[in-house]
Structure formats: C-alpha cells, structure tokens
Amino acid sequence: MDSSASARRFRTEIRFGLALAVATASAGLWWPSLGRWLGDEAGPVEQLAAALWLVCGLHILWMQRPSRVAAWALAVLCIGLAVREHGLPPEWIPSGKALTRWSHYTDPSLPLAQRWIEGLLVLGFVLAAVLSAWQSLLFVVRYRGWGLAGGRVLIAAVVALGVAQGLENRLGESGVLLEEILECLGAGWLWLSVRMTWPLWSSAAPERLAPEASRGWSG
C-alpha cells in the first residue's frame, strides 16, 4: 500500500474514532441509564479500551518484531494498561490496587515471596512507562515529531489520556463515561501513532520514519 492510501486510511480511522466517541457520549447524556451502563467498570467502553491496549502491545511484539529496548518497553506498558483496564485477576494478583501503596510491600502479614514478585512486576511496569515516555519525548523534540502527522497523533493520544485522568480525579462518578471514552481514544491513537512511526520503535533508525509520518496527510 502506497503512502497516499495509508494516509487516507489513517485519516479515516481518526474520523471514525472521533465520530464514535461523540455518538457514545451523546447517547450517554441523552439516556442516563445507558450512559451508566456504557461507563461501568465492566461496560463495553472500558473493555474496548482494554482491547485496544492489548492489540497495540501485541502488534508491537509480533508484527513489528522489535529489537530495541524502547519497543519492548512500550509493548509491556500497553499490555500492562490492558490488564489494568480489564481488572487484575485475583487468582493471579490477589493484592489488586494495593500494589500502588508502599505500605503493601512493608506489610509483614504477607508472604515475602509474594511481595517481592509483585514489587518486581510493578517496578517493571514503571520502568516501561518511563522508557516509553522518554522515547516519545525524544521523537517529539529531537526529531521534530510535533511537525509530523504521526507525532501529532501521538501528542493527541497523550493529551486524551491526561485529560481522562484529570476527569477521573476531579469529576468522580459524574465523569466516568467521558473518562472512559477519552481513554479509548488515547489507546487507539497511540496504536495508530505506532503504526505511522514504526521505525521509531523498531530496529530501524528513528530518522527513517514511515512516509505516512514524515509527509503528513498529503495525497
């Protein structure tokens, strides 16, 4: 597929995602009961976000065949976020949200081996997030990604995810549906950005970005 066809496909994906987000938000506002169901922790919007994170991570691992640490880090981050969105299975990780509290790891009532394993998992996730953020920052600043289509999609994804977290902290239950919709958009746009800027994450030189990323939306 040439760059013009790819650019048109990417534009179509962005427009479709925006239209679906607006339609979902409008339906939730018009029918409050539907909105509560859509924004539920186990609802379709939450599960869609988990699926998008998982697909993005698997896409990097299996289709891109990464050989750079940054690619592995981003894949781990995406898969970890998919698990977070879907919910931590208590059979595998009984501690749940307690993993984010330091007191959990100093609790003598818990087995030492469990605390070590969970601590290493959380540390790996944090390192993956830091490496992914650093690589993204290098792309946007050093390689002037802010001027490329793929870079603008990446920035939009980060903004959407940041606003989603802000809504969760400020609005609580009243902003759940909008928060979930923004998380879906952020996950989808991040996956799109990775596909548009694949040399940034794969073994190729970051300067050799895909035509869809380096030439913008031309064609």
Legacy VTK file of the C-alpha trace (Angstrom):
# vtk DataFile Version 3.0
C-alpha trace
ASCII
DATASET POLYDATA
POINTS 219 float
0.000 0.000 0.000
1.466 3.379 -1.015
1.790 6.344 1.313
-1.270 8.124 -0.118
-3.526 5.147 0.523
-2.078 4.712 4.007
-2.622 8.389 4.802
-6.253 8.167 3.702
-6.733 5.063 5.835
-5.238 6.763 8.872
-7.456 9.816 8.353
-10.478 7.539 8.113
-9.550 5.763 11.355
-9.212 9.072 13.220
-12.533 10.385 11.925
-14.283 7.123 12.724
-12.903 7.143 16.266
-13.991 10.737 16.842
-17.456 10.110 15.413
-17.908 7.016 17.567
-16.732 8.907 20.656
-19.156 11.790 20.049
-22.027 9.387 19.369
-21.311 7.392 22.529
-21.041 10.497 24.705
-24.247 11.943 23.228
-26.151 8.708 23.794
-24.926 8.569 27.371
-26.076 12.129 28.051
-29.461 11.626 26.356
-30.190 8.327 28.111
-28.583 8.400 31.598
-29.257 4.706 32.233
-27.442 3.842 29.008
-24.635 6.169 29.987
-24.206 4.404 33.331
-24.056 1.040 31.580
-21.585 2.274 28.967
-19.324 3.830 31.597
-19.459 0.924 34.020
-16.154 -0.666 35.078
-17.214 -3.836 33.273
-19.013 -1.991 30.475
-18.249 -2.034 26.754
-16.234 1.197 26.679
-13.872 0.004 29.409
-13.463 -3.368 27.698
-12.835 -1.672 24.349
-10.044 0.377 25.912
-8.512 -2.807 27.341
-8.751 -4.486 23.935
-7.072 -1.526 22.199
-4.187 -1.517 24.672
-3.748 -5.257 24.255
-3.849 -5.104 20.452
-1.290 -2.283 20.449
1.088 -4.254 22.662
0.718 -7.473 20.681
1.081 -5.586 17.414
4.459 -4.283 18.557
5.644 -7.684 19.787
4.557 -9.962 16.979
4.127 -7.820 13.878
6.933 -5.326 14.333
9.461 -7.890 15.671
11.169 -5.256 17.838
14.844 -5.416 18.653
15.076 -2.128 20.552
14.507 -1.756 24.272
12.058 1.090 23.611
9.782 -1.195 21.614
9.734 -3.855 24.316
9.076 -1.168 26.925
6.107 0.233 25.009
4.701 -3.271 24.457
4.969 -4.048 28.180
3.337 -0.716 29.022
0.415 -1.316 26.649
-0.191 -4.870 27.853
0.056 -3.706 31.462
-2.525 -0.993 30.806
-4.781 -3.579 29.173
-4.594 -5.691 32.316
-5.266 -2.608 34.441
-8.328 -1.650 32.386
-9.714 -5.167 32.388
-9.001 -5.615 36.101
-6.315 -7.546 37.895
-7.328 -11.231 38.171
-7.401 -12.044 41.912
-6.287 -15.619 41.220
-3.015 -14.283 39.797
-2.559 -10.990 41.655
-4.585 -11.092 44.891
-3.423 -7.679 46.087
-5.228 -5.665 43.404
-4.958 -1.888 43.793
-2.874 -2.312 46.948
0.090 -2.761 44.586
0.298 1.037 44.263
0.808 1.580 48.002
4.224 1.335 49.663
2.652 0.012 52.871
1.678 -3.125 50.954
5.324 -4.095 50.493
6.208 -3.491 54.126
3.260 -5.476 55.493
4.764 -8.393 57.475
1.486 -10.337 57.341
2.011 -11.005 53.613
4.436 -13.672 52.371
7.808 -12.207 51.494
7.906 -14.026 48.134
4.552 -12.526 47.135
5.717 -9.016 47.987
8.933 -9.485 46.001
7.173 -10.828 42.908
4.512 -8.120 42.938
7.126 -5.453 43.574
9.211 -6.593 40.607
6.119 -6.589 38.374
5.231 -3.033 39.386
8.860 -1.898 39.005
8.992 -3.373 35.506
5.774 -1.577 34.580
7.091 1.743 35.917
10.396 1.357 34.043
8.492 0.538 30.855
6.404 3.692 31.301
9.498 5.857 31.877
11.348 4.439 28.852
8.287 4.833 26.614
7.764 8.414 27.764
11.444 9.230 27.185
11.426 7.736 23.681
8.235 9.645 22.848
9.752 12.887 24.158
12.887 12.367 22.050
10.738 11.794 18.987
8.603 14.891 19.543
11.510 17.222 20.428
14.742 15.870 18.912
13.254 14.515 15.681
10.665 17.303 15.466
7.824 14.826 15.688
5.425 17.636 16.576
5.571 18.672 12.926
4.762 15.194 11.571
1.377 13.558 11.273
2.453 10.588 13.396
3.829 12.917 16.036
0.638 14.945 16.188
-1.377 11.756 16.650
0.983 10.730 19.465
0.563 14.116 21.161
-3.226 13.852 20.804
-3.133 10.408 22.435
-1.125 11.679 25.401
-3.435 14.697 25.814
-6.548 12.494 25.692
-5.126 10.137 28.331
-4.049 13.043 30.525
-7.462 14.707 30.354
-9.103 11.348 31.128
-7.086 11.026 34.332
-7.905 14.607 35.259
-11.618 13.959 34.809
-11.396 10.858 36.958
-9.754 12.796 39.772
-11.986 15.886 39.588
-15.427 14.709 38.495
-15.555 11.253 40.060
-18.631 9.228 39.103
-20.178 12.035 37.031
-17.300 11.974 34.553
-16.838 8.207 34.279
-18.244 7.788 30.763
-16.305 10.719 29.325
-13.158 9.486 31.030
-13.576 6.004 29.541
-14.229 7.447 26.076
-11.064 9.548 26.251
-9.068 6.519 27.379
-10.363 4.613 24.352
-9.362 7.458 22.058
-5.937 7.692 23.691
-5.294 3.963 23.329
-6.488 3.912 19.729
-4.483 6.979 18.747
-1.348 5.606 20.387
-1.696 2.405 18.366
-2.211 4.482 15.226
0.856 6.584 16.020
2.994 3.468 16.496
1.912 2.190 13.095
2.675 5.556 11.488
6.109 5.872 13.121
7.200 2.234 13.272
10.980 2.871 12.739
10.953 4.900 15.947
10.126 1.759 17.933
11.651 -0.967 15.740
15.257 -1.690 14.875
15.409 0.864 12.055
16.907 4.312 12.557
14.386 6.761 14.073
15.228 9.297 11.376
13.791 6.977 8.713
10.167 7.394 9.620
7.396 5.879 7.554
6.175 8.104 4.686
2.803 8.497 6.392
4.545 10.089 9.382
7.160 12.156 7.557
4.934 13.538 4.806
1.898 14.310 6.871
-1.525 13.889 5.277
-0.528 14.697 1.732
-2.107 12.653 -1.007
LINES 1 220
219 0 1 2 3 4 5 6 7 8 9 10 11 12 13 14 15 16 17 18 19 20 21 22 23 24 25 26 27 28 29 30 31 32 33 34 35 36 37 38 39 40 41 42 43 44 45 46 47 48 49 50 51 52 53 54 55 56 57 58 59 60 61 62 63 64 65 66 67 68 69 70 71 72 73 74 75 76 77 78 79 80 81 82 83 84 85 86 87 88 89 90 91 92 93 94 95 96 97 98 99 100 101 102 103 104 105 106 107 108 109 110 111 112 113 114 115 116 117 118 119 120 121 122 123 124 125 126 127 128 129 130 131 132 133 134 135 136 137 138 139 140 141 142 143 144 145 146 147 148 149 150 151 152 153 154 155 156 157 158 159 160 161 162 163 164 165 166 167 168 169 170 171 172 173 174 175 176 177 178 179 180 181 182 183 184 185 186 187 188 189 190 191 192 193 194 195 196 197 198 199 200 201 202 203 204 205 206 207 208 209 210 211 212 213 214 215 216 217 218
